[in-house]
Amino acid sequence: MGIEFLELTPERSVATMPVTGNTQPFGVVHGGAYVVLAESLGSFAANLFAGPGRIAMGIEVNASHTGSASSGIVTGVCTAIKLGRTLTVHEIAISDEKGRRLSTVRITNFIREA
């Protein structure tokens, strides 16, 4: 996937992913690749929040794809909506190099003892 993490905290995480190698037959980023980028960001952020001795597991993901990229890189910015005792919710906005939003993903993680 070529995902590169640039920033990683429970509240805000940022990563990039190249378009090349992550396209569908029509030459644009596959919607599933957007979801992989987003879920990676949200899950890492949730597990950082969970802390030692606890684990965060994804229980729901929702994605709306509103644009496409055929070259360059895409960037995902993950922002915490809710950081609770047993649940976290993050929103991930994925944009192209021009700043156009391509996908909006929401992930909910359940936190439990490891």
C-alpha positions in Angstrom: 0.0 0.0 0.0 3.0 2.3 0.6 1.3 4.1 3.5 3.7 6.5 5.3 2.7 7.9 8.7 3.6 11.6 9.3 1.9 12.3 12.6 0.4 9.8 15.1 -1.5 10.8 18.2 -4.9 9.6 19.6 -6.4 13.0 18.7 -4.9 13.6 15.3 -3.0 11.4 12.8 -1.8 12.0 9.3 -0.5 9.6 6.6 0.1 9.5 2.9 -0.4 6.8 0.3 0.8 6.8 -3.3 -1.8 6.4 -6.0 0.5 4.1 -8.0 -0.1 0.5 -7.0 -3.5 1.3 -5.4 -5.7 1.8 -8.4 -8.6 -0.1 -9.8 -8.7 -1.1 -13.5 -9.9 2.4 -14.6 -6.7 4.0 -13.3 -8.0 5.8 -10.2 -7.5 4.9 -6.5 -9.7 2.0 -5.5 -12.3 2.8 -2.9 -11.0 0.0 -0.8 -7.5 1.6 -0.7 -9.1 4.7 0.7 -10.7 2.6 3.4 -7.4 0.8 4.2 -5.6 4.1 4.6 -8.4 5.5 6.8 -8.8 2.3 8.9 -5.1 2.2 9.5 -5.1 5.8 10.8 -8.1 5.3 13.0 -7.0 2.0 14.4 -3.5 3.2 15.2 -4.9 6.3 16.9 -7.4 4.2 18.9 -4.8 1.8 20.1 -2.5 4.7 21.2 -5.5 6.0 23.2 -6.2 2.6 24.6 -2.8 2.4 26.2 -0.9 -0.5 27.7 -2.8 -3.6 28.6 -5.8 -2.6 26.4 -6.6 -3.1 22.7 -8.8 -1.3 20.3 -10.7 -3.3 17.7 -12.6 -1.9 14.8 -16.4 -2.6 15.0 -17.7 -0.3 12.3 -16.4 1.6 9.3 -18.3 3.9 6.9 -16.9 5.5 3.8 -18.3 8.0 1.3 -16.1 8.5 -1.8 -16.6 11.9 -3.4 -13.7 12.2 -5.7 -10.9 10.3 -7.5 -7.1 10.5 -7.9 -5.2 9.1 -10.8 -1.7 10.3 -9.9 0.5 11.6 -7.1 -0.3 10.9 -3.5 -3.3 11.1 -1.3 -3.3 12.3 2.3 -5.5 11.1 5.2 -6.1 13.3 8.2 -7.7 11.5 11.1 -9.4 13.5 13.8 -10.9 12.1 17.0 -14.6 12.7 17.4 -15.0 10.7 20.7 -12.4 9.2 22.9 -14.3 7.2 25.5 -13.7 4.5 28.1 -14.8 1.7 25.8 -15.4 3.3 22.4 -13.5 5.7 20.1 -14.8 7.3 17.0 -12.5 8.9 14.4 -13.2 10.8 11.2 -10.7 10.5 8.4 -10.7 13.0 5.5 -8.7 11.9 2.5 -7.6 14.5 0.0 -5.4 14.8 -3.1 -2.4 17.0 -3.6 -4.7 19.9 -4.6 -6.6 19.7 -1.3 -9.8 18.2 -2.9 -11.6 15.9 -0.6 -11.8 12.4 -2.1 -13.2 10.3 0.7 -14.7 10.7 4.2 -14.4 7.7 6.5 -15.7 7.2 10.0 -14.4 4.3 12.1 -15.6 3.1 15.6 -13.3 1.0 17.7 -14.2 -1.0 20.8 -11.6 -0.9 23.6 -11.1 -3.9 25.8 -8.5 -5.4 28.1 -5.8 -7.2 26.1 
